[in-house]
Each structure stands twice: as structure tokens, then as C-alpha cells.
């Protein structure tokens, strides 16, 4: 039982976008929060957040690495280009 507790993640990412469906040429605005899984409060355990967008063929079409301020949430955005497609 004790090993099971230590094998579980201690954090999760809450990812929020400005809308549900995006098309080519649109801006995708997002907020990401790193939360403690037990309290659901903001967590500062991890220092780096990696975000990826993966297409239906399992290819990475966008990725970004965030290191500053992830304990307080990250705000960002990308333009949905031709290489990304429709989601």
C-alpha cells in the first residue's frame, strides 16, 4: 500500500482554453495551473511545465517549455497555423 502512494503523481495540471474549437488562423489563448492532487491548491513542487499539442497521427505540432512563475499559473497563446490544422 505504501509503495502505491509514492508511485502516484503529487501534482496535476489544470488547462483552460478560451473556447472549445479552433480553426486555422485563430488565436488559442490558455491558462495552465499546477495543482497539488490532495488539496487542489496551487503547487510549487515542480519547476518546469512542458506543453505539447499532438495531432491525430500522434505527431507533435507545437510545444513550449515554461519555467518562470508556474507556481502562480501560466498564461499564453499560440496562433493556429497551417501545420497545426483544425481541433
N, C-alpha and C positions, 0 to 999 in steps of 0.2 A: 504494500500500500504506500509506504513512504517513497519508494522509487517512482511510483506513478505521479505523485505530487511534484517531484522535481523534474519530471520529463515534460510537464505541461508548460506552455508559454506563460510568462508572467505579464505580458503586455499584449494589447491588440490595437489595431489602427481603425479609427472611425473615419471614413472617407465620404465627404459630402460634395456633390456637384450642383451646379446652378440649374440644371434641368436633366431630364431622363434620356433624351435622344439628341444626337448631334449629327450634323451633315458637314461635308467638305466646305471649308472656308469659314466655319463658325469658330468662335472662341469657347473653349471649355474652361470654366472657372471652377476652382475647387478649394476646399479646406480639408485638412487632414489633422486629426488629433491622435496622439499616442496616449492610450489609457491603461491603467492598472486593471487586470482582469478581475480582481477581487473587489475593489472599491469603485471601479469605473470613474475614478478621478484621474486628472492629468498625471502622467508618469514622466520621470526624467531618468529612468534606468538606462535606456538605450540612447546613444548619442548621434546615430545616423539613421535616416529614413531613406529607403530606396523605393521609388515608384516606377512601375512599368505599365505600358499599355500593350496588350498582346492581341493580335488579330485571330480570326477563327482558324488559321493554319498554324497556330502556336508560335508565330514569329513576333519578336519584339519590334514594335514600330515606333515606340517612344520610351525614353527612360530618363530619369533625373535622380540626382542624389542631393539630399538636404542634410546639413549638419548644424546649422545655426538656428537656435530657437525652437527646436522641435518639441521641447517640453511644454511650450505655450501654444502649440498649434502652428501649422504651416498654411499659408495662403498662396495660391499660384494659379497659373493658367497656361494653356497652350492653344495654338491655332490648329484646327483640324485640317491638315494638308492632304494633298492627293495620295501621299504614301500611307496615310492612316485609314482613309475610307470612311464608311458610314457605320455608326454604332448607336 
